[in-house]
Amino acid sequence: MARSFDPSVTLNDGNSIPAVGLGVWQTPADDTERAVSAALSAGYRHVDTAAAYGNEEGVGRAVAASGLQRDDVYVVTKLWNSEQGYDTTLRAFDASMTKLGLDRLDLYLIHWPMPEVNAFVDTFKAFAHLREQGRVTSIGVSNFEPEHLRTLVDATGIVPAVNQIELHPLLPQHELREVHAELGIATEAWSPLGQGSLLSHATLADLAATHGKTPAQVLIRWHIQLGNIVIPKSVNPERIASNFDVFDFELSEQDMTSIASLEDGTRLGPDPRTFNFKG
């Protein structure tokens, strides 16, 4: 088994999260256990899933079979939209934990703010209850915009530890990252490689050639140097290992500027301000 070398990000609650994790969005249930096992063997110590992905069981099986101590693997899952609300959140958490086969979760996230439903405050209060019980170590959100974050903090007095958002060079989320810095929220990037759309871009190909790395490795390194937590997805063991091999080089200021020039505002996923899907 490869030695883990993954710098961590310190959260506002004093806990820390490995900076690079394996995302399993859209990974078929049958492939998830193999992908997570490959990641843990390659040195990853952070796995990100969600109730909506339908693969929590595979994550749990891989963690259990890894031979690693429970405290050595950081597991994240997310509450789906249809379960928002205080009591429904508690029941959904129990269901996720049964599927994961865990008695404690490292990080629990509200998957989307669902502004028309307007239940995320009560949902986060349930998260706080789970944290007080010791069943969750850290609590956070996903896809929250500045107004959602401020509403949440004002209503509960609790600052989320993490906001997991769509973030890549096309959509670097300047405003949201500034709000995160102001409030002390860690930024976590989903679709960090632009869902593969950036991997053939000439700028990244040139930087990859300069550093003797792949375009994906350059993108992951860009995230790390911005201070982001990043969860690239793959089911290919070689690519999984390659995506973790990003700690032996550094992008220059000019490199970072070149990547920043790719910004064009392209959003690949739903807009959190209008996404209210509960299915």
ZADO-1210 file (C-alpha; in nm, 4 decimals, padded with zeros to 6 digits):
<atoms>
<atom x="00.0000" y="00.0000" z="00.0000" code="MET" pos="1"/>
<atom x="00.1337" y="00.3420" z="-00.0956" code="ALA" pos="2"/>
<atom x="00.2330" y="00.5840" z="00.1747" code="ARG" pos="3"/>
<atom x="-00.0172" y="00.8651" z="00.2191" code="SER" pos="4"/>
<atom x="00.1188" y="01.2154" z="00.1640" code="PHE" pos="5"/>
<atom x="-00.1695" y="01.4563" z="00.1544" code="ASP" pos="6"/>
<atom x="-00.1398" y="01.8012" z="00.3110" code="PRO" pos="7"/>
<atom x="-00.4486" y="01.8898" z="00.5059" code="SER" pos="8"/>
<atom x="-00.6663" y="02.1989" z="00.5354" code="VAL" pos="9"/>
<atom x="-00.7525" y="02.3150" z="00.8869" code="THR" pos="10"/>
<atom x="-01.1224" y="02.3864" z="00.9319" code="LEU" pos="11"/>
<atom x="-01.2847" y="02.6542" z="01.1461" code="ASN" pos="12"/>
<atom x="-01.3814" y="02.3959" z="01.4096" code="ASP" pos="13"/>
<atom x="-01.0183" y="02.2968" z="01.4658" code="GLY" pos="14"/>
<atom x="-01.0416" y="01.9714" z="01.2731" code="ASN" pos="15"/>
<atom x="-00.8568" y="01.9075" z="00.9481" code="SER" pos="16"/>
<atom x="-00.9446" y="01.7499" z="00.6138" code="ILE" pos="17"/>
<atom x="-00.7048" y="01.5996" z="00.3581" code="PRO" pos="18"/>
<atom x="-00.6656" y="01.8461" z="00.0712" code="ALA" pos="19"/>
<atom x="-00.7144" y="01.5832" z="-00.2010" code="VAL" pos="20"/>
<atom x="-00.9923" y="01.3261" z="-00.1978" code="GLY" pos="21"/>
<atom x="-01.1614" y="01.0871" z="-00.4345" code="LEU" pos="22"/>
<atom x="-01.5020" y="01.1971" z="-00.5595" code="GLY" pos="23"/>
<atom x="-01.7491" y="00.9246" z="-00.6555" code="VAL" pos="24"/>
<atom x="-02.0246" y="01.1306" z="-00.8215" code="TRP" pos="25"/>
<atom x="-02.1805" y="00.9280" z="-01.1045" code="GLN" pos="26"/>
<atom x="-01.9628" y="00.6289" z="-01.0181" code="THR" pos="27"/>
<atom x="-02.1787" y="00.3172" z="-01.0584" code="PRO" pos="28"/>
<atom x="-02.2411" y="00.1340" z="-00.7342" code="ALA" pos="29"/>
<atom x="-02.0610" y="-00.1746" z="-00.8631" code="ASP" pos="30"/>
<atom x="-01.7484" y="00.0286" z="-00.9494" code="ASP" pos="31"/>
<atom x="-01.7336" y="00.2372" z="-00.6336" code="THR" pos="32"/>
<atom x="-01.5770" y="-00.0195" z="-00.4045" code="GLU" pos="33"/>
<atom x="-01.2993" y="-00.0882" z="-00.6570" code="ARG" pos="34"/>
<atom x="-01.2329" y="00.2820" z="-00.7178" code="ALA" pos="35"/>
<atom x="-01.2179" y="00.3660" z="-00.3471" code="VAL" pos="36"/>
<atom x="-00.9955" y="00.0657" z="-00.2781" code="SER" pos="37"/>
<atom x="-00.7589" y="00.1789" z="-00.5544" code="ALA" pos="38"/>
<atom x="-00.7542" y="00.5317" z="-00.4118" code="ALA" pos="39"/>
<atom x="-00.6777" y="00.4169" z="-00.0590" code="LEU" pos="40"/>
<atom x="-00.3998" y="00.1955" z="-00.1918" code="SER" pos="41"/>
<atom x="-00.2577" y="00.4939" z="-00.3822" code="ALA" pos="42"/>
<atom x="-00.2416" y="00.7028" z="-00.0649" code="GLY" pos="43"/>
<atom x="-00.5707" y="00.8897" z="-00.0600" code="TYR" pos="44"/>
<atom x="-00.7243" y="00.9305" z="00.2834" code="ARG" pos="45"/>
<atom x="-01.0392" y="01.1232" z="00.1892" code="HIS" pos="46"/>
<atom x="-01.3492" y="00.9930" z="00.0096" code="VAL" pos="47"/>
<atom x="-01.6496" y="01.2073" z="-00.0882" code="ASP" pos="48"/>
<atom x="-01.9902" y="01.0504" z="-00.1542" code="THR" pos="49"/>
<atom x="-02.3574" y="01.1481" z="-00.1120" code="ALA" pos="50"/>
<atom x="-02.6885" y="00.9822" z="-00.0456" code="ALA" pos="51"/>
<atom x="-02.8009" y="01.0819" z="-00.3954" code="ALA" pos="52"/>
<atom x="-02.5086" y="00.9014" z="-00.5592" code="TYR" pos="53"/>
<atom x="-02.6456" y="00.5608" z="-00.4597" code="GLY" pos="54"/>
<atom x="-02.2995" y="00.4267" z="-00.3769" code="ASN" pos="55"/>
<atom x="-02.2489" y="00.4826" z="-00.0036" code="GLU" pos="56"/>
<atom x="-02.2414" y="00.1050" z="00.0511" code="GLU" pos="57"/>
<atom x="-01.9473" y="00.0665" z="-00.1855" code="GLY" pos="58"/>
<atom x="-01.7550" y="00.3383" z="-00.0050" code="VAL" pos="59"/>
<atom x="-01.8203" y="00.1711" z="00.3275" code="GLY" pos="60"/>
<atom x="-01.7101" y="-00.1708" z="00.2032" code="ARG" pos="61"/>
<atom x="-01.3853" y="-00.0316" z="00.0637" code="ALA" pos="62"/>
<atom x="-01.3040" y="00.1541" z="00.3852" code="VAL" pos="63"/>
<atom x="-01.3771" y="-00.1551" z="00.5921" code="ALA" pos="64"/>
<atom x="-01.1602" y="-00.3749" z="00.3689" code="ALA" pos="65"/>
<atom x="-00.8692" y="-00.1303" z="00.3487" code="SER" pos="66"/>
<atom x="-00.6971" y="-00.2412" z="00.6683" code="GLY" pos="67"/>
<atom x="-00.6669" y="00.1253" z="00.7681" code="LEU" pos="68"/>
<atom x="-00.7707" y="00.2553" z="01.1079" code="GLN" pos="69"/>
<atom x="-01.1044" y="00.4364" z="01.1022" code="ARG" pos="70"/>
<atom x="-00.9414" y="00.7649" z="01.2067" code="ASP" pos="71"/>
<atom x="-00.7060" y="00.7429" z="00.9081" code="ASP" pos="72"/>
<atom x="-00.9822" y="00.7689" z="00.6451" code="VAL" pos="73"/>
<atom x="-01.1852" y="01.0886" z="00.6119" code="TYR" pos="74"/>
<atom x="-01.5386" y="01.0099" z="00.4903" code="VAL" pos="75"/>
<atom x="-01.7851" y="01.2716" z="00.3628" code="VAL" pos="76"/>
<atom x="-02.1475" y="01.2283" z="00.2622" code="THR" pos="77"/>
<atom x="-02.4327" y="01.4654" z="00.1843" code="LYS" pos="78"/>
<atom x="-02.7998" y="01.4965" z="00.2707" code="LEU" pos="79"/>
<atom x="-03.0278" y="01.4856" z="-00.0335" code="TRP" pos="80"/>
<atom x="-03.2779" y="01.7598" z="-00.1056" code="ASN" pos="81"/>
<atom x="-03.5934" y="01.5585" z="-00.0382" code="SER" pos="82"/>
<atom x="-03.4804" y="01.4918" z="00.3190" code="GLU" pos="83"/>
<atom x="-03.4291" y="01.8517" z="00.4306" code="GLN" pos="84"/>
<atom x="-03.5981" y="01.9442" z="00.7586" code="GLY" pos="85"/>
<atom x="-03.5063" y="01.8645" z="01.1186" code="TYR" pos="86"/>
<atom x="-03.6595" y="01.5201" z="01.1741" code="ASP" pos="87"/>
<atom x="-03.6166" y="01.4000" z="00.8176" code="THR" pos="88"/>
<atom x="-03.2493" y="01.4944" z="00.8334" code="THR" pos="89"/>
<atom x="-03.1946" y="01.2791" z="01.1408" code="LEU" pos="90"/>
<atom x="-03.3607" y="00.9822" z="00.9743" code="ARG" pos="91"/>
<atom x="-03.1645" y="01.0322" z="00.6524" code="ALA" pos="92"/>
<atom x="-02.8398" y="01.0480" z="00.8468" code="PHE" pos="93"/>
<atom x="-02.9171" y="00.7149" z="01.0123" code="ASP" pos="94"/>
<atom x="-02.9851" y="00.5634" z="00.6697" code="ALA" pos="95"/>
<atom x="-02.6557" y="00.6916" z="00.5284" code="SER" pos="96"/>
<atom x="-02.4603" y="00.5648" z="00.8266" code="MET" pos="97"/>
<atom x="-02.6151" y="00.2206" z="00.7913" code="THR" pos="98"/>
<atom x="-02.5119" y="00.2111" z="00.4262" code="LYS" pos="99"/>
<atom x="-02.1615" y="00.3337" z="00.5055" code="LEU" pos="100"/>
<atom x="-02.1278" y="00.0919" z="00.7953" code="GLY" pos="101"/>
<atom x="-01.9867" y="00.3667" z="01.0172" code="LEU" pos="102"/>
<atom x="-02.0714" y="00.4895" z="01.3632" code="ASP" pos="103"/>
<atom x="-01.9151" y="00.8329" z="01.3110" code="ARG" pos="104"/>
<atom x="-01.8967" y="01.0563" z="01.0031" code="LEU" pos="105"/>
<atom x="-01.6125" y="01.3007" z="00.9440" code="ASP" pos="106"/>
<atom x="-01.8084" y="01.5608" z="00.7476" code="LEU" pos="107"/>
<atom x="-02.1795" y="01.5940" z="00.6677" code="TYR" pos="108"/>
<atom x="-02.2941" y="01.8417" z="00.4016" code="LEU" pos="109"/>
<atom x="-02.6313" y="01.9827" z="00.2950" code="ILE" pos="110"/>
<atom x="-02.6211" y="01.8935" z="-00.0747" code="HIS" pos="111"/>
<atom x="-02.8083" y="02.2001" z="-00.2124" code="TRP" pos="112"/>
<atom x="-02.9642" y="02.5068" z="-00.0469" code="PRO" pos="113"/>
<atom x="-03.3047" y="02.4544" z="-00.2144" code="MET" pos="114"/>
<atom x="-03.4121" y="02.8183" z="-00.1599" code="PRO" pos="115"/>
<atom x="-03.7758" y="02.7641" z="-00.2598" code="GLU" pos="116"/>
<atom x="-03.8114" y="02.4916" z="00.0037" code="VAL" pos="117"/>
<atom x="-03.6399" y="02.7152" z="00.2622" code="ASN" pos="118"/>
<atom x="-03.5609" y="02.4311" z="00.5028" code="ALA" pos="119"/>
<atom x="-03.1837" y="02.4529" z="00.5185" code="PHE" pos="120"/>
<atom x="-03.1782" y="02.6355" z="00.8528" code="VAL" pos="121"/>
<atom x="-03.3754" y="02.3602" z="01.0295" code="ASP" pos="122"/>
<atom x="-03.1630" y="02.1055" z="00.8468" code="THR" pos="123"/>
<atom x="-02.8430" y="02.2648" z="00.9742" code="PHE" pos="124"/>
<atom x="-02.9818" y="02.2711" z="01.3273" code="LYS" pos="125"/>
<atom x="-03.0208" y="01.8937" z="01.2964" code="ALA" pos="126"/>
<atom x="-02.6607" y="01.8766" z="01.1745" code="PHE" pos="127"/>
<atom x="-02.5538" y="02.0690" z="01.4852" code="ALA" pos="128"/>
<atom x="-02.7435" y="01.8203" z="01.7019" code="HIS" pos="129"/>
<atom x="-02.5618" y="01.5308" z="01.5353" code="LEU" pos="130"/>
<atom x="-02.2303" y="01.7042" z="01.5983" code="ARG" pos="131"/>
<atom x="-02.3190" y="01.7599" z="01.9637" code="GLU" pos="132"/>
<atom x="-02.3938" y="01.3868" z="01.9910" code="GLN" pos="133"/>
<atom x="-02.0480" y="01.3076" z="01.8530" code="GLY" pos="134"/>
<atom x="-02.1911" y="01.1280" z="01.5507" code="ARG" pos="135"/>
<atom x="-02.0470" y="01.3852" z="01.3088" code="VAL" pos="136"/>
<atom x="-01.7110" y="01.5568" z="01.3513" code="THR" pos="137"/>
<atom x="-01.7645" y="01.8550" z="01.1179" code="SER" pos="138"/>
<atom x="-02.0704" y="02.0012" z="00.9467" code="ILE" pos="139"/>
<atom x="-02.0944" y="02.2037" z="00.6298" code="GLY" pos="140"/>
<atom x="-02.2820" y="02.2760" z="00.3121" code="VAL" pos="141"/>
<atom x="-02.2570" y="02.2349" z="-00.0633" code="SER" pos="142"/>
<atom x="-02.3558" y="02.4710" z="-00.3434" code="ASN" pos="143"/>
<atom x="-02.4480" y="02.7554" z="-00.1064" code="PHE" pos="144"/>
<atom x="-02.4304" y="03.1089" z="-00.2454" code="GLU" pos="145"/>
<atom x="-02.3325" y="03.4090" z="-00.0293" code="PRO" pos="146"/>
<atom x="-02.6912" y="03.4931" z="00.0671" code="GLU" pos="147"/>
<atom x="-02.7575" y="03.1335" z="00.1738" code="HIS" pos="148"/>
<atom x="-02.4420" y="03.1284" z="00.3867" code="LEU" pos="149"/>
<atom x="-02.5260" y="03.4560" z="00.5601" code="ARG" pos="150"/>
<atom x="-02.8840" y="03.3442" z="00.6290" code="THR" pos="151"/>
<atom x="-02.7550" y="03.0211" z="00.7793" code="LEU" pos="152"/>
<atom x="-02.4964" y="03.1869" z="01.0014" code="VAL" pos="153"/>
<atom x="-02.7370" y="03.4585" z="01.1166" code="ASP" pos="154"/>
<atom x="-03.0064" y="03.2025" z="01.2053" code="ALA" pos="155"/>
<atom x="-02.7905" y="02.9415" z="01.3777" code="THR" pos="156"/>
<atom x="-02.4782" y="03.1225" z="01.4949" code="GLY" pos="157"/>
<atom x="-02.2762" y="02.8389" z="01.3403" code="ILE" pos="158"/>
<atom x="-02.0377" y="02.8909" z="01.0498" code="VAL" pos="159"/>
<atom x="-02.0225" y="02.5879" z="00.8189" code="PRO" pos="160"/>
<atom x="-01.6795" y="02.4278" z="00.8143" code="ALA" pos="161"/>
<atom x="-01.6884" y="02.3684" z="00.4372" code="VAL" pos="162"/>
<atom x="-01.8807" y="02.4834" z="00.1321" code="ASN" pos="163"/>
<atom x="-01.8375" y="02.2379" z="-00.1555" code="GLN" pos="164"/>
<atom x="-01.9019" y="02.4202" z="-00.4838" code="ILE" pos="165"/>
<atom x="-01.8502" y="02.3892" z="-00.8570" code="GLU" pos="166"/>
<atom x="-01.5065" y="02.5396" z="-00.9091" code="LEU" pos="167"/>
<atom x="-01.2575" y="02.5129" z="-01.1959" code="HIS" pos="168"/>
<atom x="-01.0596" y="02.7625" z="-01.4056" code="PRO" pos="169"/>
<atom x="-01.3659" y="02.8443" z="-01.6185" code="LEU" pos="170"/>
<atom x="-01.5636" y="02.9282" z="-01.3017" code="LEU" pos="171"/>
<atom x="-01.3155" y="03.0263" z="-01.0271" code="PRO" pos="172"/>
<atom x="-01.5878" y="03.1648" z="-00.7966" code="GLN" pos="173"/>
<atom x="-01.4056" y="03.4815" z="-00.6878" code="HIS" pos="174"/>
<atom x="-01.6994" y="03.6361" z="-00.5002" code="GLU" pos="175"/>
<atom x="-01.7891" y="03.3169" z="-00.3184" code="LEU" pos="176"/>
<atom x="-01.4291" y="03.2480" z="-00.2196" code="ARG" pos="177"/>
<atom x="-01.4040" y="03.6011" z="-00.0807" code="GLU" pos="178"/>
<atom x="-01.7111" y="03.5367" z="00.1355" code="VAL" pos="179"/>
<atom x="-01.5575" y="03.2071" z="00.2480" code="HIS" pos="180"/>
<atom x="-01.2393" y="03.3899" z="00.3493" code="ALA" pos="181"/>
<atom x="-01.4425" y="03.6524" z="00.5371" code="GLU" pos="182"/>
<atom x="-01.6456" y="03.3940" z="00.7299" code="LEU" pos="183"/>
<atom x="-01.3701" y="03.1336" z="00.7743" code="GLY" pos="184"/>
<atom x="-01.5259" y="02.8636" z="00.5536" code="ILE" pos="185"/>
<atom x="-01.3039" y="02.6191" z="00.3656" code="ALA" pos="186"/>
<atom x="-01.3603" y="02.6021" z="-00.0097" code="THR" pos="187"/>
<atom x="-01.4001" y="02.2561" z="-00.1633" code="GLU" pos="188"/>
<atom x="-01.4151" y="02.2160" z="-00.5414" code="ALA" pos="189"/>
<atom x="-01.6393" y="01.9729" z="-00.7251" code="TRP" pos="190"/>
<atom x="-01.5886" y="01.9176" z="-01.0976" code="SER" pos="191"/>
<atom x="-01.2335" y="02.0466" z="-01.0367" code="PRO" pos="192"/>
<atom x="-01.1224" y="01.9347" z="-01.3839" code="LEU" pos="193"/>
<atom x="-01.4196" y="02.0955" z="-01.5567" code="GLY" pos="194"/>
<atom x="-01.5702" y="01.7489" z="-01.6072" code="GLN" pos="195"/>
<atom x="-01.2782" y="01.6756" z="-01.8377" code="GLY" pos="196"/>
<atom x="-01.3497" y="01.9715" z="-02.0658" code="SER" pos="197"/>
<atom x="-01.0210" y="02.1415" z="-01.9774" code="LEU" pos="198"/>
<atom x="-00.7865" y="01.8482" z="-02.0182" code="LEU" pos="199"/>
<atom x="-00.7239" y="01.9118" z="-02.3881" code="SER" pos="200"/>
<atom x="-00.6858" y="02.2886" z="-02.3571" code="HIS" pos="201"/>
<atom x="-00.3610" y="02.4142" z="-02.5121" code="ALA" pos="202"/>
<atom x="-00.2664" y="02.6233" z="-02.2079" code="THR" pos="203"/>
<atom x="-00.2854" y="02.3225" z="-01.9796" code="LEU" pos="204"/>
<atom x="-00.1123" y="02.0968" z="-02.2297" code="ALA" pos="205"/>
<atom x="00.1793" y="02.3428" z="-02.2454" code="ASP" pos="206"/>
<atom x="00.2045" y="02.3694" z="-01.8672" code="LEU" pos="207"/>
<atom x="00.1842" y="01.9918" z="-01.8323" code="ALA" pos="208"/>
<atom x="00.4711" y="01.9504" z="-02.0795" code="ALA" pos="209"/>
<atom x="00.6764" y="02.2112" z="-01.8946" code="THR" pos="210"/>
<atom x="00.6378" y="02.0346" z="-01.5609" code="HIS" pos="211"/>
<atom x="00.6435" y="01.6773" z="-01.6906" code="GLY" pos="212"/>
<atom x="00.2924" y="01.6253" z="-01.5558" code="LYS" pos="213"/>
<atom x="-00.0534" y="01.5592" z="-01.6984" code="THR" pos="214"/>
<atom x="-00.3081" y="01.8389" z="-01.7534" code="PRO" pos="215"/>
<atom x="-00.5175" y="01.6861" z="-01.4735" code="ALA" pos="216"/>
<atom x="-00.2229" y="01.7030" z="-01.2342" code="GLN" pos="217"/>
<atom x="-00.1648" y="02.0678" z="-01.3272" code="VAL" pos="218"/>
<atom x="-00.5311" y="02.1489" z="-01.2577" code="LEU" pos="219"/>
<atom x="-00.5286" y="01.9688" z="-00.9225" code="ILE" pos="220"/>
<atom x="-00.2084" y="02.1503" z="-00.8284" code="ARG" pos="221"/>
<atom x="-00.3756" y="02.4816" z="-00.9228" code="TRP" pos="222"/>
<atom x="-00.6536" y="02.4064" z="-00.6758" code="HIS" pos="223"/>
<atom x="-00.4108" y="02.3118" z="-00.4005" code="ILE" pos="224"/>
<atom x="-00.2130" y="02.6333" z="-00.4429" code="GLN" pos="225"/>
<atom x="-00.5351" y="02.8350" z="-00.4239" code="LEU" pos="226"/>
<atom x="-00.6047" y="02.6645" z="-00.0907" code="GLY" pos="227"/>
<atom x="-00.8970" y="02.4603" z="-00.2187" code="ASN" pos="228"/>
<atom x="-00.9903" y="02.1105" z="-00.1095" code="ILE" pos="229"/>
<atom x="-01.0261" y="01.9102" z="-00.4299" code="VAL" pos="230"/>
<atom x="-01.2043" y="01.5827" z="-00.5120" code="ILE" pos="231"/>
<atom x="-01.1195" y="01.4618" z="-00.8640" code="PRO" pos="232"/>
<atom x="-01.3209" y="01.1644" z="-00.9844" code="LYS" pos="233"/>
<atom x="-01.1999" y="00.8565" z="-01.1711" code="SER" pos="234"/>
<atom x="-01.2643" y="00.4828" z="-01.1757" code="VAL" pos="235"/>
<atom x="-00.9360" y="00.4056" z="-01.3541" code="ASN" pos="236"/>
<atom x="-00.6684" y="00.2933" z="-01.1029" code="PRO" pos="237"/>
<atom x="-00.3852" y="00.4517" z="-01.3030" code="GLU" pos="238"/>
<atom x="-00.5615" y="00.7873" z="-01.3283" code="ARG" pos="239"/>
<atom x="-00.6638" y="00.7696" z="-00.9636" code="ILE" pos="240"/>
<atom x="-00.2983" y="00.7266" z="-00.8661" code="ALA" pos="241"/>
<atom x="-00.1851" y="00.9948" z="-01.1120" code="SER" pos="242"/>
<atom x="-00.4345" y="01.2478" z="-00.9735" code="ASN" pos="243"/>
<atom x="-00.2795" y="01.2042" z="-00.6306" code="PHE" pos="244"/>
<atom x="00.0784" y="01.2499" z="-00.7559" code="ASP" pos="245"/>
<atom x="00.0724" y="01.6288" z="-00.7258" code="VAL" pos="246"/>
<atom x="00.2933" y="01.7030" z="-00.4277" code="PHE" pos="247"/>
<atom x="00.6355" y="01.7020" z="-00.5960" code="ASP" pos="248"/>
<atom x="00.6044" y="02.0146" z="-00.8124" code="PHE" pos="249"/>
<atom x="00.4814" y="02.3718" z="-00.7861" code="GLU" pos="250"/>
<atom x="00.3206" y="02.6091" z="-01.0316" code="LEU" pos="251"/>
<atom x="00.4817" y="02.9491" z="-01.0695" code="SER" pos="252"/>
<atom x="00.2948" y="03.2760" z="-01.0332" code="GLU" pos="253"/>
<atom x="00.3005" y="03.3037" z="-01.4110" code="GLN" pos="254"/>
<atom x="00.1567" y="02.9510" z="-01.4412" code="ASP" pos="255"/>
<atom x="-00.1244" y="03.0409" z="-01.2031" code="MET" pos="256"/>
<atom x="-00.1959" y="03.3573" z="-01.4044" code="THR" pos="257"/>
<atom x="-00.2077" y="03.1585" z="-01.7291" code="SER" pos="258"/>
<atom x="-00.4639" y="02.9196" z="-01.5825" code="ILE" pos="259"/>
<atom x="-00.6653" y="03.2102" z="-01.4389" code="ALA" pos="260"/>
<atom x="-00.6915" y="03.3545" z="-01.7907" code="SER" pos="261"/>
<atom x="-00.9184" y="03.0619" z="-01.8868" code="LEU" pos="262"/>
<atom x="-01.2073" y="03.2080" z="-01.6854" code="GLU" pos="263"/>
<atom x="-01.5190" y="03.2589" z="-01.8948" code="ASP" pos="264"/>
<atom x="-01.8003" y="03.2059" z="-01.6439" code="GLY" pos="265"/>
<atom x="-01.9047" y="02.8650" z="-01.7763" code="THR" pos="266"/>
<atom x="-02.1144" y="02.6768" z="-01.5209" code="ARG" pos="267"/>
<atom x="-02.1344" y="02.3041" z="-01.5919" code="LEU" pos="268"/>
<atom x="-02.3830" y="02.2134" z="-01.3189" code="GLY" pos="269"/>
<atom x="-02.7118" y="02.3629" z="-01.1963" code="PRO" pos="270"/>
<atom x="-02.7387" y="02.7167" z="-01.0646" code="ASP" pos="271"/>
<atom x="-02.7843" y="02.6893" z="-00.6856" code="PRO" pos="272"/>
<atom x="-03.0093" y="02.9937" z="-00.6819" code="ARG" pos="273"/>
<atom x="-03.2698" y="02.8211" z="-00.9004" code="THR" pos="274"/>
<atom x="-03.2073" y="02.4493" z="-00.8470" code="PHE" pos="275"/>
<atom x="-03.4898" y="02.3080" z="-00.6330" code="ASN" pos="276"/>
<atom x="-03.5061" y="01.9486" z="-00.7576" code="PHE" pos="277"/>
<atom x="-03.6235" y="01.6976" z="-00.4940" code="LYS" pos="278"/>
<atom x="-03.6480" y="01.3810" z="-00.7005" code="GLY" pos="279"/>
</atoms>
